Amino acid sequence: MPIVSNSSPLIALARIQRLDLVPAVLHSILIPPAVAREIEPSIPVLPAWGSVKALSSQRSLPKSRGRLGDGEREAIALAIEIGADAVLIDERAARRVAEQAGLKVIGTLGLLLEAKRAGHVTSIRADLDKLVETSFFLSPQLYDHVLRMAGEHAS
């Protein structure tokens, strides 16, 4: 089964010009229509490794206390509906909802780590630095932790 993606990881990777890592690590992704609308300013044409898939029913959208955006809600619902292997999502509230629904969650940082483990990149430090420069929230502790997980020396 493919991976379903929310907009924020795709936008973050587009900003640092690393969308190439998505097919290298995940092969292909599905996105719901709300995510397609959200990424359009950053990714006007969806690459061949991505496809838009509509939900068969709006009833499957997760209920939340207004903390999830349309893209997050549709991505989680689509992942549940198709029995996806995982959902690519970064926001903490959305990750919690996805995990509570029994989904495996991968984030932008997890994708970078997997790219390093698989040999698609030799270092993730430059990509982490670029993410921080584009306003991607990454605490100094998490930055150091991810570098250690990648086998790179923290700053």
C-alpha positions in Angstrom: 0.0 0.0 0.0 1.2 3.5 -0.7 1.9 6.2 1.9 -0.6 9.0 2.3 0.9 12.5 2.8 -0.2 15.7 4.4 0.9 19.0 2.9 3.5 20.2 5.4 6.2 17.6 4.7 5.8 18.1 1.0 6.0 21.9 1.3 9.0 21.7 3.6 10.8 19.4 1.3 10.0 21.6 -1.7 11.3 24.6 0.1 14.7 22.9 0.6 14.6 21.4 -2.9 14.6 17.8 -1.6 11.3 16.5 -3.0 13.6 13.9 -4.8 13.8 12.1 -1.4 10.1 11.2 -1.4 10.2 8.7 -4.3 13.7 7.5 -3.2 12.4 6.6 0.2 8.7 6.1 -0.1 8.4 5.2 -3.9 4.9 6.8 -4.2 2.4 8.7 -2.2 -1.3 9.5 -2.3 -2.7 12.8 -1.3 -6.3 13.8 -0.7 -7.8 16.8 -2.6 -7.4 19.2 0.4 -3.7 18.5 0.4 -3.5 19.0 -3.3 -5.0 22.5 -2.8 -2.7 23.3 0.1 0.5 22.3 -1.8 -0.4 23.9 -5.1 1.4 27.3 -4.4 4.6 25.4 -3.6 4.2 22.4 -5.9 2.1 23.6 -8.9 2.4 20.2 -10.6 2.4 17.0 -8.6 5.3 14.8 -9.7 4.6 11.5 -11.3 5.3 9.7 -8.0 2.3 11.4 -6.4 -1.4 10.9 -7.0 -4.6 12.6 -5.8 -7.2 10.3 -4.4 -10.5 11.4 -3.0 -12.1 9.9 0.0 -15.0 7.6 -0.7 -16.9 9.0 2.2 -16.7 12.2 4.3 -17.9 10.2 7.3 -14.5 8.8 7.8 -13.0 12.2 8.6 -11.5 12.1 12.1 -13.3 14.3 14.6 -11.1 16.7 16.5 -11.5 19.8 18.6 -10.7 22.1 15.7 -7.0 21.5 15.9 -6.6 19.7 12.6 -6.7 21.4 9.2 -8.6 20.1 6.3 -5.5 18.5 4.7 -4.5 16.8 7.9 -8.1 15.5 8.5 -8.4 14.2 4.9 -4.9 12.6 4.9 -5.6 10.7 8.1 -9.0 9.6 6.8 -7.6 8.5 3.5 -4.9 6.5 5.2 -7.4 4.8 7.4 -9.8 4.2 4.4 -7.2 2.5 2.2 -5.2 0.8 4.9 -2.1 2.7 4.0 1.3 1.6 5.4 1.8 5.0 6.9 0.9 8.7 6.9 3.5 11.4 6.2 2.6 14.2 8.6 4.5 16.6 10.9 2.1 18.5 13.2 1.9 17.2 16.7 -1.9 17.2 17.1 -2.3 15.4 13.7 0.4 12.9 14.6 -1.5 12.1 17.8 -4.8 11.6 16.0 -3.1 9.4 13.4 -1.4 7.3 16.0 -4.6 6.9 18.0 -6.2 5.6 14.8 -3.5 3.0 14.6 -1.5 4.5 11.7 2.2 4.5 11.4 3.4 8.1 11.3 6.5 9.4 9.4 7.5 13.0 9.5 9.9 15.1 7.5 12.7 14.4 9.9 12.0 10.7 9.7 12.1 10.8 6.0 15.5 12.5 6.1 16.8 9.9 8.5 15.5 7.1 6.3 17.2 8.7 3.3 20.5 8.7 5.1 20.1 5.1 6.3 19.3 4.0 2.8 22.3 5.8 1.3 20.3 8.4 -0.7 22.2 11.2 1.2 25.5 11.2 2.9 24.6 13.8 5.5 21.4 15.4 6.7 22.9 18.4 8.5 22.7 20.8 5.5 19.0 19.8 5.0 18.2 20.3 8.6 19.9 23.8 8.4 17.8 24.6 5.3 14.6 23.5 7.1 15.4 25.8 10.0 16.1 28.7 7.6 12.6 28.2 6.1 10.9 28.5 9.4 10.5 24.8 10.0 10.2 24.5 13.8 13.1 22.4 15.1 14.2 22.9 18.7 18.0 22.8 19.3 17.5 19.6 21.3 15.6 17.9 18.5 18.2 19.1 15.9 21.0 17.5 18.0 19.0 14.3 18.6 18.2 13.9 14.8 21.9 14.4 14.0 22.9 11.8 16.6 20.3 9.4 15.1 21.9 10.0 11.7 25.3 9.2 13.1 26.4 12.8 12.7 28.0 14.8 15.4 25.7 17.3 17.0 26.7 21.0 17.1 
